[in-house]
Amino acid sequence: MTPHKIKIGIAALAKAALVSGLLVAFGQSPLLAAEMPKKGVTPYVTHFIFRPLQTIAIEGLGNVTVLEAVGTTENLKGEKMLDKMSARCEALSVDSGPKKYIDGACVLADADGDTIFSTFDTRDLDKSQPDMSCGTHVITGGTGKYKGITGSEPFACNGLPALAGAGGYTSMDIPHNTSWEIK
């Protein structure tokens, strides 16, 4: 091989490496990606498994149970927002006399590791959405692409069969109708 052909080969290799580097650097760029909307209304469901962590039970007076819930989300319109995210919640379930409620907080995480944080209260019902009669999440913030997100998520509770085996595990689909905005 002549020195001239070697130079041409090295130049072609360098050019290919440069083009590949540019594609990697800018192919993932937010400038080239479709921009995420800054606000919207998103219906989605979370498919949850509930695990009781600890219970205090006083016969005839009531129970309080700390719960962990884990699951995944599914956007009901087939859109990307709030779809295929992992969900993890910690909750306190109180059942004493006329008081029966669950309060807690959840984190949703997407494939990029960006998160949305919310609190929820089953006593806070949105009367304008009677199908969402189980409670309301309040979105308090997020990280990454969700930084600055706020919103309200009325939700329903659709019970599913208990899981087989010991441990008191239960399952539930929780549809949400989320109004959100990123500022």
Secondary structure, DSSP 8 states (H G I E B T S, - for coil): --HHHHHHHHHHHHHHHHHHHHHHHHHT-TTTS----SEEEEEEEEEEEEEEEEEEEETTTEEEEEEEEEEEEEETTS-STT-S-EEEEEEEEEEETTEEEEEEEEEEE-TTS-EEEEEEETT---TT-TT--SEEEEEEEESGGGTTEEEEEEE--EE----SSSS--EEEEEEEEEEEEE-
